[in-house]
Amino acid sequence: MMREKIKTSILSILVIISIILTTQIWFNVSIEGIFIMPKKSQTPSDVFITEYDKINLLKPNRIVVNLGETGMHTILFNKVEGNTDNAFGDASVYERILDETESVLKKYMNRDAVETIEKHTMKKLDTLRNERNIELIFENHLDSEIVSSILDIPQEMFQDIKLIDSVIISSVDNKLYINDIENNSIYEYEFKKFETAFPRIINLTENLQNPYGVFLNEAYPELYSPKVVIPISMNSYKMPILSAKKETDTQDTAGSIEHIVSKFFDFNTVRSITDKNGTTIYTDGQGKSVRIEKSGVIEYIKYDTEVNAGRIISKSQAVKIGTDFINQHLGFPEGTYIASIQESFQNGKHIGYNIGFKYSFLKTPIILNSDMENNPIEIKIVGDEVKSYKRFVRILESTQDLKEIKSPTEVLNTLFRNINTQIGIEKTTVQNIYLGYYEFEDDENKLMMMPVWIVEVEQERQNQSTKSQYIINAETNDILKY
């Protein structure tokens, strides 16, 4: 009798094990404490966007709702979902403004809809900020040709506008304004008919009691540019530390490298060489190579690119070629935007364009501690071909480690105390201040991102003007780099 019970128990255990193993095999399920299925290696195509919508390249970094004669301004940032204690307002309002702005530009920026276009001096900006409107501010100025191409707006509608610093849409009349930073002018567009949701959106913003801000140039025009706007109160605002991982560093590093290189040419036919610093160069033997550094930098080069007669292209065509190439070769991090577009020359002749991209984590710019910190993604177009493509990208995740952020007022006080100790500086003007993430290594040599304040300044020494950037720890107020 006892033997039968033992047999029955053993049989039951075997049946249970059989069910567990079947579940594990067929459904790839890990059963904690019993069996752990090996996780599939994450490759860049799993975490980056390979069909990036070009409209995202134009998104502003800051939206300000100007509330009219009260002189009050509400600052909106795109915030983390679920974070109700935010110094920068509601994310749903932010996205609604973006959608409505895109709709307005596409619908009304054409010859049939525009009544008149008038040019003003920059003094007009002060007047507009005392009216009821919505202002979209871009950290990196937008080239009007690129905006025209991506939004399918006739280029003639931008007249002489070169670099768009901000767009202001009125809620009380049929007008839209574009701030051209290169011509130092405000362009006023009056429409024949103008129906938008902005009056309701502004009322909604007031009802939500979003935090107020102030443009510092209104009080101190000699110290601050018109772009500097800060919240009056941070309300114990907190930001998480981010964990970071190299794009080339996954659970299966060898598999990841093969995946990366095979995006450019057949990995089975490549030859490779590794130097003493750990940098490996892969070549297909036909004029193309991919260089991968230990730091995570990936660089593709096509050596035989030439400028053929009749193959000179426009900026908008270059952006299309560049974005299509990146979409097909590892993709974009979410939050990528155009940072710069520069013409390239050879022997005094135009040969193409160099395009730089930056990216952000939930609208907060990422600053990498490297030679590529200004543009983590760079692509060079010669003629109508990609000559080189370089990227230094991290895979980012939020942690539970929240840091309380110092107010911008405290940060600016620290900045000017430091500047006052420097010799030879005759004048300092703050051009911009905004939050970002800056890379560092923790005590276990793991890559992390800390919240920082980024302050851009222009300084005069002996009649020479220089621009620099201060990176300040947003929790401790320590200056990390300048």
Protein Blocks (a to p, Z undefined) as FASTA:
>chain_A
ZZmmmmmmmmmmmmmmmmmmmmmmmnopacehiaccddddddfklmmcfbdcfklmmpcf
bdcddebjnopacddddddehiabbfkbpfklmmmmmmmmmmmmmmmmcfklpmbdcddd
fklmmmmmmcccdddddfbacdfklmmmmnopafklnmmafbdcbdcddfkbccdddddf
klopacddddfbdcdfklmmmmmmmmnopacdddfklmmmmlpcfklccdfblglpacdd
dddddfklcfblmlmmmmmmmmmmcfklpccdddfkopacddehiopacdddfkopacdd
dfkbccdehiaccfklmmmmmmmmmmmnopaaehiacfbdcdddeehiafbdcdddddde
ehiacddddfklmmmbacddehjacfbdcdddddddddfbdcddddfklmmmmmmmmmmm
pghiabdcdfbdcddddddddfkopacddddddddddddeehiacdddddddfklopafb
ZZ
